[in-house]
Amino acid sequence: MLESDFLEMSKIKDFDTEQLHLKLQGITATIDSLANSHQGNTLAILALLRALEHSHREIRENLFQEALPDNRQELYALVKDIEESGGWPYIERMRLRSLLVNWLDESESQSDTPQS
């Protein structure tokens, strides 16, 4: 491969990465806007979280796993990128115990407040 070919491929890869980054920013802004527009609506926000979890699972199981490297050099590059770029993506679920603690705290504070 000629050096000029490598530089051209690098430019294309950089452009693709930049385009992906811009699209991801747009998607993130849309998700944030959707969540904020349903602030206080537990069921709507729960539906949003479920949709995000579903998308995460589908991408991971159907696209990411198929794209995993099949040689040591590519695997090393992937692990290095994961370490340098913020770690492994993870969608944390709220534990039922935390949900109940929050609910109990709220119900106790309401029972301590004099009712009119």
Rosetta blueprint (number, residue, H / E / L):
1 M L
2 L L
3 E H
4 S H
5 D H
6 F H
7 L H
8 E H
9 M H
10 S H
11 K H
12 I H
13 K H
14 D H
15 F H
16 D H
17 T H
18 E H
19 Q H
20 L H
21 H H
22 L H
23 K H
24 L H
25 Q H
26 G H
27 I H
28 T H
29 A H
30 T H
31 I H
32 D H
33 S H
34 L H
35 A H
36 N H
37 S H
38 H L
39 Q L
40 G L
41 N L
42 T H
43 L H
44 A H
45 I H
46 L H
47 A H
48 L H
49 L H
50 R H
51 A H
52 L H
53 E H
54 H H
55 S H
56 H H
57 R H
58 E H
59 I H
60 R H
61 E H
62 N H
63 L H
64 F H
65 Q H
66 E H
67 A H
68 L L
69 P L
70 D L
71 N L
72 R H
73 Q H
74 E H
75 L H
76 Y H
77 A H
78 L H
79 V H
80 K H
81 D H
82 I H
83 E H
84 E H
85 S L
86 G L
87 G L
88 W L
89 P L
90 Y L
91 I L
92 E L
93 R L
94 M L
95 R L
96 L H
97 R H
98 S H
99 L H
100 L H
101 V H
102 N H
103 W H
104 L H
105 D H
106 E H
107 S H
108 E H
109 S H
110 Q H
111 S H
112 D H
113 T L
114 P L
115 Q L
116 S L
